[in-house]
Amino acid sequence: MAISTPIPFTKLIEALLDENTPFSPRYLNRLSDLDPEDTSLFAKIWTKVSLRRRQALLEDLEEIHLADDLLCFEEVGRVALKDSDPEVRKLAIQILREYELVDLLATFVDMSEHDPDADVRAASATALATYIYMGEVDDIAPKKFQQVEECLLRLTSSSDTSLVRRKALEALGFSSRKEVVVLIEHAYASPDMEWLVTALFAMGRSANHRWKPQVLKMLTHKRPAVRAEAASAAGELEIKAAVPIMLELLEDVDPDVRLASIWALSQVGGEGVQSALEKMHEETADDNEVDQIERALENLDFTEEMRNLALLEIPEAGDEPVDSSEDDSDDLDELISEGDED
């Protein structure tokens, strides 16, 4: 078997600067894990690359990273983060937020409050969610964790755009601070559907079953975006009582609702889920649904395996048994009828 020769980085640079020739996708993987010398060269020529190509390059890198998380475009993202174009900065943030880079925490805090572009501020606020999660699991210093929380709390009550304030609240979804509960309740009660969707997103991140009634109610909302986000939240919170409704949502008229329900069912599991997903896999002609179902079936196997292992654990003396039927005791008919009225 022939061993492929790595593309010389100078050749990639030449191709990047050649505006008369389309930039070949075969160069993209070469931008992963750049060494210091290549990073320095890349930084020197970055501003000489046309704006259109800079934006397209970052879009491509973000897409292929989602398909292969072993690729790392951190060095490219760091260079692009200082770009004069707001769209480039936003794309750089979207790439960098995947890598849990603690040294960029202060940068994202600053950009979320002071970048001149609202979309960049919103993207920075979204990136701060990583550090809220890390703080909750003690992966960053308490002082840094507090810095991020205080920044996001300021943003939620600021005069910034609705988008920035909503992204700040979504980032705070991971936080266990009491103020966040009040903020989510306020967003949930808003007549603005975008704030309702944000509230459901934050609920899904909270790992807090206090939100179970609200999530169940919104599964039958008239707006597809709300139903989709409620399904996602039900999956994240592993609400067993949501399974019958989500099985029905597999036939929803909206594709986003169907996709969200497919994945959520794989997170919750339960009777009838596997057979329903397999049946849908056989019948659907939608490529996106096929891919989502295949991923969901793999995740369902993992979910069920973890659940079975948990059942085999021998409890310590004095431990109270966990009541796994809690989710099934809700009056679903009442919740559904209330949701139909909204």
N, C-alpha and C positions, 0 to 999 in steps of 0.2 A: 504494500500500500504506500503510495506516494505521500510524503509529508509536506504540507503546504508551507511555503515560506512566508513569514510575517511581512506585511506591507511596510516598506520603509516610511517612516513618519514624514520625511521631506516630500515624498510623493503624494501623501494625503494632503499636505499643506498646499502643494501646487494645484491639486484638483479643487481644493476648497476655494482658492483664489481665482480659478479659471471660470469666469462668468459665462463664457461662450459654450461651456460643456456642462451638461447636467451632472451633479455630484452623485457618484455611484453609491448605491446602498451598501456595496461590499466594503466601503471604507468605515462604515458606522461602528462596527465592533472594535475596530482599531483604536477608537477613542475611549475605550474602557480601560481603567486602571493605568492611566498615563504616569510615566515616571517623571521625576522633577525636570529633567532636561527637555522632554517633549512638552511638558506643561508650560515651561518657560517660552518655548518657541511658539506654542499655540497662543499664549497670551499676547505675544508681540504682534501677531498678525490678525488677531481677532477683530479689531476695529477696521481693518482693511477689507474684511469680508462684507459683502453687501448686506443691508438690513434684511432684505427678503430671504437671503440664504441663511443668515444667522437665526432668524425665526424658524424657518423650515427645518434646519438642522436640529434645533432643540426639540421641536415637536416630534421629529423622528426618534430622537434618543429617548424621550419619555415613553413613546409607544413601545419601542423594542425592550426597554427595561421592564415594562409591565409584563411582557411576554417571557422575559428571561431575567430573573432577579439576581442571577450570578454576575451579570454585567454591572459595572460601577462607573458612572459618569460624573463622579464627584468633582474631579479637577476641572472638567469643562463647565460644570455648573458654577463653581466658584469664580471662574473667569467671567462668565456671563452675568453673574449677580451684580457686577459693577457697571453693566452696560448703560448707556444713556437712554436707550429705548425702553419704555415701560413694559411692552409686551415681552421683550427678551428677558427683562428682570423677572417678570411673572413666571415665565417658563422655567427659568433657572431655579426659582424657589420650588416649583412643582417637582423638579428633579431632585433637588437637595433635601427636601423634607422627608424623603424615604430613607435617609441614611443615619438618622439619630446622631447628628453632629453637634455635640454639646458646645463646641467653641463658636458655633453660629447662633446660639441662643440669643445673645445680646444683639446681634445684627438683626435677627427677625423681630425682636421686640422693638428696636428702633424703627425699622422699616414699617411695621404695622401701625405705628403712630405718626411717622413723619415723612414717609415717602410721598412725593407730590401726586402720585397716581392712585386713585381709589382701588382699582383692580389689584395693584401691587400690594396695597395695604391689606386688602382682603385675603390675598394669597399668603401674605406673611402671617396674618392671624390664624389661618388654617394650618400653617406649618407649626405654629406654637402648640397645637394639640399633641404633637409627639412628646413635647416636654412636660405637658400636664400628665400624660399617661406615665412617663418615666418617673415623675415626681411621686405619683400615687403608689408606685411599686418600689420606691426608694432607690431608683437608679441614677438620680442626680442629687446634688447637695440641696438641703432644705432652703438655703438662701436663694439659689437659682430658681427653684420651684416657686417660691413666693414671688420672685420678680416676674415670672411669667403670669401667674395667677392675677397679680395686681394689675398688670398691663391689660389683660383681657377683661377684667372687671371694669377698668376705666373705659375701655372701648365700648362695652355694652351700654354704658350710660352716657356716652359722648354725643356730640352733635355730628358725628361722621355719617356717611351714607348708610342706608339700611343694609346694604350688602356687607359692609365692613362689620357692623354691629351684629348681624346674624352669624357671620363666620366666627366672630369672637365667642358668641354663645355656643356654637357648635363645638368649638375647641374646648370650651369649659365643660362640655358634657362628661368628660372623664373625671372632673374634679368632684371631691366629696364635700366641698365647702357648702355650708348651709345656704349662703346667698344664692348659689346656683339653682337650688330648688325653686326659690321664689322667682328667679329670672325665667326658668323654664315654664312655670305656671303662668306667668304673665304672657309669654310668647304663645302658649297654648290657647289662651283666651282671646288672642288677637283676632280681629275680623280679617286681617291680611293673611291669605293662604300661604304666602312665603314664610311668614313667621310661624305658622302652624307646622309647616314642614320642618323648619329649623328646630322647633320644640321636640318633634318626634325623633329627629336625628340625634339630638342631645340626649333624649330619653334612652335611645338604643345604646349609647355609649356609657350610660351611667351605671350599669350593672345593678340597678335599684328597682326592685319589683313593686315599689310604690306606684309606678307608672303603668302597671298592668291594665287597670280599667280604662285609662285614657287611650292606650294603644289598641286595645280590643275594640273600643268604640269607633276608632278612626279607620278600621279595616273595611268598613262599609260606607265610607264617605263618598259623596258624589264626585269629588275631584280625583282623577287618576293619580296625580302627584302625591296626594295625601294618602291614598290607599297603598301606593308603592312604598312610601316612607314608613307607614305603619307596619307593613309586612316586614320590612327590613328591621325595624325596631323589635318586632315580635321575635324575629330570629335571633337577634343579638341578646335579648333578654330570655330566650328559650322558654317562651310562654306556651305551655302545652295546650291551654284552652283555645289558642288561636289556630291550631291545626285544622279543625273542620272548616273554618272560614277560608283559610289559605288554600286548602284543597279545592275549594270552589273558585278561588281567584286564579287558579291555573287556567281557567277558561275565560278570564277577564278580557274585555274588548281591547284593553290597552296593553301593548307589548311590555312596557316598563313594569307594569303591575305583575305581569306573568313572570318576568325575569326575577323580580325581587322576591316573589312568592316561591319560586323554584329554589333559590338559595336559602331562604329563610326556613323552608321545610327541611332542608338538609341539616340545618343547625339544631332544630328542635327534635326531629325524628318522630317516632311513634308509629302506631298501627296504621297501615294503609299508605304510608308515605312512599316507601320504595316502589310498591306496585303502581301507584299513581304516576310517579316520575318515569318509570319504565314504559308505561302505557303512552304517556305524552311523548316520550322519545321515539316511539314507534310511529306515532301519528303526525308529528309536526314536520313541516317542510321548511321551517325557519332555521337558517344556519346558526343564528345567535342563540336560539333556544336549544338547539342540539348541543352546542358547546357548553351552555350553562347547565343543562341537565347532566351531561357527562361529568362535569366538575362537581356538580351537586351530589351525584351518586357516589363519587369517590369520598366526598366529605361526609356523606351520610354513613358510610362504612366506618370512617374514623370516629364520628360522633357516637355511634352505637358501641364501638369497641371501647372507647373511653368510659362510656356509661356502664358497660358490663364490668370493667375493671374496678370502677368505683363501688359497685355493688358487692364485689368480692372482698373489699377491704374489711378487715376485722376492726370494729370500733373499740376505742379505748374504754376501759372501765369507767362507768359513770356518764358516758356520752349518750345523749338523747338520739333516738333514731330520727332520720330525716323523713318528713311527710312528703312523699313525692306526688301525692294526689292534690296538693294545694291548688294547682292551676285548674283542676277540673271541677272545682266546687262553685265556680262563678255562674251567675244567672246570665248566660249568653244571650238568651232571647231579649232580655231587658236592655242589655248593652247594644244589641244590634238595632232594636227599635229606636233607641235614643240617637244612634248614629244616623239613621234614615231621616231624622228630623232636621239635621244640620244642613 
